[in-house]
Amino acid sequence: MPMIGAVLTPHPPVLLPEVGNGQEQKIAATGRAFCAAARQVARWNPDVLIVASPHTILYGDYFHLSPGAAAAGTMAAFGAPQLHIEATYDTPLREEIIRCAAQMGLKAGTLGERDPALDHGVLIPLYFLRRAGVRCPIVRIGLSGFSALDHYRLGQCVAKAVDTLGRRAVFVASGDLSHKLKKDGPYGFAPEGPVFDDAVTKTMASGNFLEFLTMDPALCERAAEGGLRSFQMMAGALDGLAVKPQLLSHEGTFGVGYAVALFEVTGEDPGRCYADACAAAQRDRIAARRAGEDPWVRLARLSLETYVRQGQTLQTLPENLPAELTEQAAGAFVSLHKEGRLRGCIGTIFPTEKNLAQEILQNAVSAGTRDPRFPPVQADELDTLEYSVDVMGRPEPVDSPLQLDPKQYGVIVSCGARRGLLLPVLDGVDTVEEQLKIARRKGGIGAGEPYAVQRFKVVRHQ
């Protein structure tokens, strides 16, 4: 049987004694579980490890597989340059995975490498595996901005390639859980953090990988999770296989969730093929959201879909629009999300069109085709997009951060001609300090430069 098992691992540098200098004792249960998992992998005696890491090169529209024959890395960035690990790449298997991905219509390959060094998401699992005697070659895969289903499908490509070449393979899914488990942690606290960790660890214990694929994207975003897409790819690599799930540990001592789990393949199980169920769940979620869209959001969707599919802007407004859209003028921002992640956002602070409807028409097209952070939306993406429209209130100056609240007000920061704007009620922006920092960065305003602040309210339609 080609896939013989999988291990799900965290990657906190502090876990290594060379980095932790005693702090690793605070997450000793994670260390013990890691050692136990590594010993089990050694007993499986794999020919190759497939390692997926959130810290390997990541592209929004491409799965990157590390090129070359070998790579090395150190923990110098974490104060331990003496910790040096090398790995040989299984190049025939890598090329077979890329070939399988192309057959499945997935964009994957070795182009665009920016740094060949092994990242800590790979180094830390290898540290424990090497100590347990596992020294086989690896294939190193980065995550992407693609959907949960596409990560699952790439995992299926891994399994198919492993089978074709007759390798005995273990999948290593490297990833931390929520980064918002504690108020005094490095990323603060969000109520969604413990909810996410509870849901994910229950899935690790049960082995019902469909739960990895159908988690609420908004929950994942607010929890600031770090490894779910690695787990989704692992699930695809174990498609159609019976597994013995073992959740070995879960800790959140430092405010970040660390879990270790093992999945030993015990045979075949056609009932554990989750791609179709995942696709159906995605369609149902999008359909339910669309059914609840109000005229503001429906107008934004119609505008972008008309432009992408027909190559021209919408010429005639729909009938029976609310008077607020046709008789009033206001600035508006249109935001696009795909799989819970931002896909484009463009707007106007003050009105530039004769009414709000025209403002939304123009800004929807801009959000989908002119946001410099993203490539233009393609026709095959339209059915996966979720829209929101923020109608701007009039900005007003503030004299103190005490007059700000990221859950109630957006901010505009200005320094000369430079200006940065951030909308209110954004996932992951929970404090005034975070809000102002991001707004300054968007405006190219340095931390030491003086700046003026305005606040504004919005009416959000979604």
C-alpha positions in Angstrom: 0.0 0.0 0.0 1.7 3.2 -1.1 0.6 5.7 1.6 1.5 4.0 4.9 0.6 6.8 7.2 0.6 10.4 8.1 1.8 12.6 11.0 0.4 16.0 11.9 2.9 18.2 13.7 3.3 21.7 15.0 6.5 23.7 14.5 7.2 26.0 17.4 11.0 26.8 17.5 10.9 27.0 21.2 10.2 23.3 21.3 13.8 22.6 20.4 16.2 22.7 23.4 18.8 24.6 21.3 16.3 27.4 20.9 14.1 27.1 24.0 16.9 27.1 26.6 14.5 25.6 29.1 11.3 27.1 27.8 10.6 23.9 26.0 9.7 22.3 29.3 6.5 24.4 29.3 5.3 22.4 26.4 6.9 19.1 27.4 3.8 17.1 26.4 4.2 18.3 22.9 7.8 17.3 22.9 7.0 13.8 24.2 4.2 13.4 21.7 6.6 14.5 18.9 9.2 11.9 19.9 6.5 9.2 20.1 5.2 10.1 16.6 8.7 10.1 15.2 9.5 6.7 16.6 6.3 5.4 15.0 7.3 6.8 11.6 10.7 5.1 12.0 8.9 1.8 12.6 6.9 2.3 9.4 10.3 2.7 7.6 9.1 4.9 4.7 10.9 5.4 1.4 10.0 9.1 1.3 8.4 11.9 3.4 5.9 14.3 1.8 6.2 17.5 3.9 3.6 20.3 3.5 4.6 23.5 5.4 2.9 26.9 5.7 6.3 28.5 5.8 7.5 27.0 2.5 7.1 29.4 -0.5 3.4 30.2 -0.8 1.6 31.6 -3.9 -2.1 32.5 -4.2 -2.5 30.8 -7.5 0.2 28.1 -7.6 1.4 25.1 -5.5 5.1 25.3 -5.2 7.2 22.2 -4.9 10.8 22.8 -4.0 13.2 22.2 -6.9 16.7 20.8 -7.0 18.3 17.6 -5.7 18.7 18.7 -2.0 18.4 21.5 0.4 19.5 22.5 3.9 18.5 24.9 6.6 19.4 26.2 10.1 17.6 27.6 13.0 19.8 30.7 12.9 16.8 33.0 12.7 15.8 31.6 16.2 19.2 31.9 17.8 20.6 28.5 17.0 22.8 28.6 13.9 24.5 25.4 15.0 21.4 23.5 14.4 21.8 22.5 10.7 19.7 19.9 8.8 20.1 18.7 5.3 17.5 16.8 3.2 17.7 15.0 -0.2 14.7 15.5 -2.5 13.0 12.6 -4.3 13.1 14.3 -7.7 11.3 11.6 -9.7 8.4 11.6 -7.2 8.3 15.4 -7.3 8.0 15.4 -11.1 5.3 12.7 -11.0 3.3 14.8 -8.5 3.5 17.8 -10.8 2.5 15.7 -13.8 -0.5 14.3 -11.9 -1.5 17.8 -10.8 -1.4 19.0 -14.4 -3.7 16.1 -15.4 -6.1 17.2 -12.7 -6.0 20.8 -13.8 -4.1 22.1 -10.8 -1.3 24.7 -11.1 1.7 23.2 -9.5 5.5 23.1 -10.2 8.9 24.3 -9.2 8.9 27.8 -10.6 9.3 30.9 -8.5 11.6 29.7 -5.8 12.8 32.7 -3.7 14.7 30.9 -1.0 16.0 27.3 -1.3 16.7 27.0 2.5 14.5 24.6 4.5 12.0 26.6 6.5 11.3 25.9 10.2 7.9 24.3 9.3 10.1 21.6 7.7 13.1 21.7 9.9 11.3 21.1 13.2 9.5 17.9 12.1 12.8 16.7 10.5 14.7 17.4 13.8 12.6 14.9 15.6 12.3 12.4 12.7 16.1 12.4 12.2 16.7 11.8 15.9 14.3 8.8 15.6 16.4 7.4 12.7 14.2 8.5 9.7 16.7 9.7 7.0 14.8 9.0 3.8 14.4 11.7 1.0 11.6 14.2 1.1 9.3 16.1 -1.2 8.6 19.6 0.1 5.3 21.3 -0.8 4.1 24.8 -0.1 0.5 25.8 0.4 -1.5 28.1 -1.8 -4.5 30.5 -1.9 -6.6 27.8 -3.6 -9.6 26.2 -2.0 -9.8 23.5 0.6 -10.9 21.1 -2.2 -7.9 22.0 -4.3 -5.6 21.3 -1.4 -7.3 17.9 -1.0 -7.0 17.2 -4.7 -3.3 17.9 -4.6 -3.0 15.4 -1.8 -4.8 13.0 -4.1 -2.1 13.7 -6.7 0.5 12.9 -4.1 -1.1 9.5 -3.4 -1.4 8.7 -7.1 2.2 9.6 -7.8 3.4 7.6 -4.8 1.4 4.6 -6.1 2.8 5.0 -9.7 6.4 5.0 -8.5 5.9 2.3 -5.9 7.1 4.4 -3.0 6.2 3.7 0.7 5.3 7.2 1.8 4.4 9.1 5.0 2.7 12.5 4.8 4.0 15.1 7.2 1.4 17.9 7.7 3.2 20.7 9.5 1.0 23.4 11.0 0.1 25.1 14.2 -3.5 25.6 15.2 -5.1 28.9 16.4 -2.7 31.8 17.2 -5.3 33.5 19.4 -5.8 31.3 22.5 -4.6 33.7 25.2 -4.9 37.4 26.0 -1.3 37.5 27.1 -0.1 35.5 24.0 1.9 37.1 21.2 -1.2 37.5 19.0 -3.8 38.2 21.7 -7.1 36.4 22.3 -10.2 35.8 20.1 -13.2 33.7 21.2 -12.9 31.8 18.0 -9.4 30.5 18.9 -10.4 27.9 21.4 -13.5 27.0 19.3 -11.2 26.3 16.3 -8.7 24.2 18.3 -11.5 22.2 19.9 -13.0 21.4 16.4 -9.7 20.5 14.8 -8.5 18.3 17.6 -11.8 16.4 17.7 -11.3 15.8 14.0 -7.8 14.5 14.6 -9.1 12.1 17.2 -12.0 10.9 15.1 -10.3 10.8 11.7 -13.3 12.3 10.0 -11.3 14.4 7.6 -14.4 16.0 6.0 -14.4 18.3 9.0 -11.0 19.7 7.9 -12.6 20.6 4.5 -15.8 22.2 5.6 -14.8 24.4 8.5 -16.3 27.9 8.4 -13.7 30.2 6.7 -14.7 33.1 8.9 -14.0 31.1 12.0 -10.7 30.0 10.7 -9.8 33.6 9.8 -10.7 35.0 13.2 -8.9 32.2 15.0 -5.7 33.0 13.0 -5.1 29.3 12.3 -1.8 28.3 10.8 -2.0 24.8 9.5 -5.4 23.8 8.2 -4.4 23.7 4.5 -1.6 21.3 5.4 -4.1 19.1 7.1 -6.5 19.3 4.0 -3.7 18.2 1.7 -2.9 15.3 4.1 -6.5 14.3 4.0 -6.3 14.1 0.2 -3.2 11.9 0.4 -5.2 9.5 2.5 -8.2 9.6 0.2 -10.1 6.2 0.2 -7.9 4.7 2.9 -8.9 3.4 6.4 -6.8 5.0 9.1 -6.2 4.5 12.8 -6.3 8.0 14.3 -4.4 9.0 17.4 -4.4 12.4 18.9 -1.2 12.4 21.0 -1.2 15.9 22.5 -2.7 19.4 22.4 -1.3 22.4 24.2 -1.8 26.1 24.1 0.6 27.2 26.8 2.0 30.2 24.8 -1.3 31.2 23.3 -0.8 29.2 20.1 -2.3 25.7 19.6 0.2 22.9 19.2 -1.2 19.4 18.3 0.5 16.1 17.4 -1.5 13.3 15.7 -0.8 10.1 13.9 -2.8 8.3 11.2 -1.8 4.8 10.4 -3.2 3.4 7.2 -4.9 0.0 7.9 -6.5 -0.7 4.6 -8.9 0.7 2.0 -12.2 2.4 2.7 -14.2 3.9 -0.2 -16.4 5.6 2.3 -13.5 7.9 3.2 -13.4 9.7 -0.2 -14.4 13.3 0.7 -13.9 15.3 -2.5 -17.5 15.1 -3.7 -18.9 15.9 -0.2 -16.5 18.9 0.1 -17.6 20.3 -3.2 -21.3 19.9 -2.3 -20.7 21.6 1.1 -19.0 24.5 -0.7 -21.9 24.9 -3.2 -24.5 24.8 -0.4 -22.7 27.4 1.6 -22.3 29.8 -1.3 -26.0 29.2 -2.3 -27.2 29.9 1.2 -25.2 33.2 1.3 -26.5 34.2 -2.1 -30.1 33.6 -1.1 -29.6 36.1 1.7 -27.9 38.9 -0.4 -29.6 42.3 -0.3 -29.9 44.6 -3.3 -26.5 46.3 -2.6 -24.6 43.0 -2.7 -26.6 41.6 -5.6 -25.8 44.8 -7.6 -22.0 44.4 -6.9 -22.2 40.7 -8.0 -24.1 41.5 -11.1 -21.6 44.3 -12.0 -18.5 42.2 -11.7 -20.0 39.1 -13.3 -21.2 41.2 -16.3 -17.8 42.7 -16.8 -15.8 39.4 -16.5 -18.2 37.4 -18.7 -19.1 40.0 -21.3 -16.1 42.4 -21.2 -18.2 45.5 -20.6 -19.7 47.3 -17.7 -23.4 46.9 -16.8 -25.4 49.4 -18.9 -28.8 49.3 -17.3 -29.6 49.2 -13.6 -31.9 46.4 -12.4 -35.5 47.5 -11.8 -37.0 48.2 -8.3 -33.8 49.2 -6.6 -34.3 50.9 -3.2 -34.4 54.7 -3.3 -31.2 54.8 -1.2 -29.3 53.3 -4.2 -30.7 55.5 -6.9 -31.4 58.8 -5.2 -28.5 59.2 -2.8 -24.8 59.5 -3.4 -22.1 58.1 -1.1 -18.6 56.5 -1.1 -18.6 52.8 -1.0 -16.2 49.9 -0.7 -16.7 46.5 -2.4 -14.9 43.6 -0.9 -14.5 40.1 -2.4 -13.7 37.0 -0.5 -12.9 33.5 -1.7 -12.7 30.6 0.8 -12.8 33.1 3.6 -9.7 35.0 2.3 -9.7 38.5 0.8 -9.7 38.4 -3.0 -10.1 42.1 -3.7 -11.2 45.4 -2.1 -11.6 48.8 -3.8 -13.7 51.7 -2.8 -14.2 55.5 -2.5 -14.2 57.6 0.6 -16.5 60.2 -1.0 -19.0 59.8 -3.9 -17.6 60.0 -7.4 -20.8 59.0 -9.2 -24.3 60.5 -9.4 -25.7 57.9 -7.1 -24.8 55.0 -4.8 -25.8 52.4 -7.4 -23.3 53.7 -9.9 -20.7 53.9 -7.2 -21.1 50.2 -6.4 -21.1 49.3 -10.1 -17.7 50.9 -10.7 -16.1 49.8 -7.4 -17.2 46.2 -7.9 -15.4 46.0 -11.2 -12.3 47.7 -9.7 -12.3 45.3 -6.7 -12.3 42.3 -9.1 -9.9 43.6 -11.7 -7.8 46.5 -10.4 -6.7 45.7 -6.9 -2.9 45.6 -7.3 -2.6 42.9 -4.6 -4.4 40.3 -6.7 -4.6 39.1 -10.3 -7.9 39.9 -12.0 -10.8 37.7 -11.2 -11.3 35.0 -13.8 -14.7 33.6 -15.1 -14.2 30.3 -13.4 -13.9 32.0 -10.0 -17.1 33.9 -10.1 -19.3 31.2 -8.6 -16.9 30.9 -5.6 -16.8 34.6 -4.6 -18.6 36.2 -1.6 -19.3 39.9 -1.7 -19.8 42.7 0.9 -20.5 46.4 0.3 -19.6 49.0 2.9 -21.4 52.3 2.5 -19.3 55.1 3.9 -20.3 57.6 6.5 -18.7 61.0 6.6 -15.2 61.0 8.1 -14.5 63.1 11.2 -11.2 64.1 12.9 -10.2 62.5 16.2 -7.8 63.8 18.8 -7.1 60.6 20.7 -7.0 56.9 20.2 -9.6 56.7 23.0 -12.1 58.0 20.4 -11.4 54.9 18.2 -12.9 51.4 18.2 -12.1 49.0 15.4 -15.4 47.2 15.9 -17.3 50.4 15.4 -15.2 52.9 13.4 -12.9 52.7 10.4 -9.9 54.9 10.2 -8.1 57.2 7.7 -4.5 58.1 8.6 -2.8 61.0 6.7 0.7 62.3 6.4 1.1 64.9 3.7 -0.2 63.4 0.5 0.1 59.9 1.9 -3.1 58.3 3.2 -4.1 54.9 4.4 -7.6 53.6 5.1 -8.9 50.6 7.0 -12.5 49.5 7.3 -14.1 48.6 10.6 -15.1 45.1 11.8 -12.3 43.2 10.1 -11.3 39.7 11.1 -8.0 39.7 13.0 -8.1 43.5 13.7 -9.1 43.6 17.4 -7.3 46.6 18.8 -6.9 50.3 18.0 -3.1 49.7 17.9 -3.4 47.0 15.2 -5.9 49.1 13.2 -3.6 52.2 13.2 -0.5 50.1 12.4 -2.2 48.5 9.4 -3.6 51.8 8.1 -0.2 53.5 8.4 1.4 50.6 6.5 -1.2 50.8 3.8 -0.4 54.5 3.5 3.4 54.1 3.5 3.6 56.1 6.7 6.5 55.1 9.0 6.0 54.4 12.7 8.0 57.5 13.7 6.2 59.9 11.4 3.5 62.3 12.6 0.0 61.6 11.1 -3.5 62.8 11.4 -6.4 60.4 12.1 -10.1 60.5 11.0 -12.7 58.0 11.9 -15.8 57.0 10.0 -18.7 54.5 10.3 -20.0 52.3 7.6 -23.2 50.4 6.9 -22.2 46.9 5.9 -24.2 44.8 3.4 -23.3 41.2 2.9 
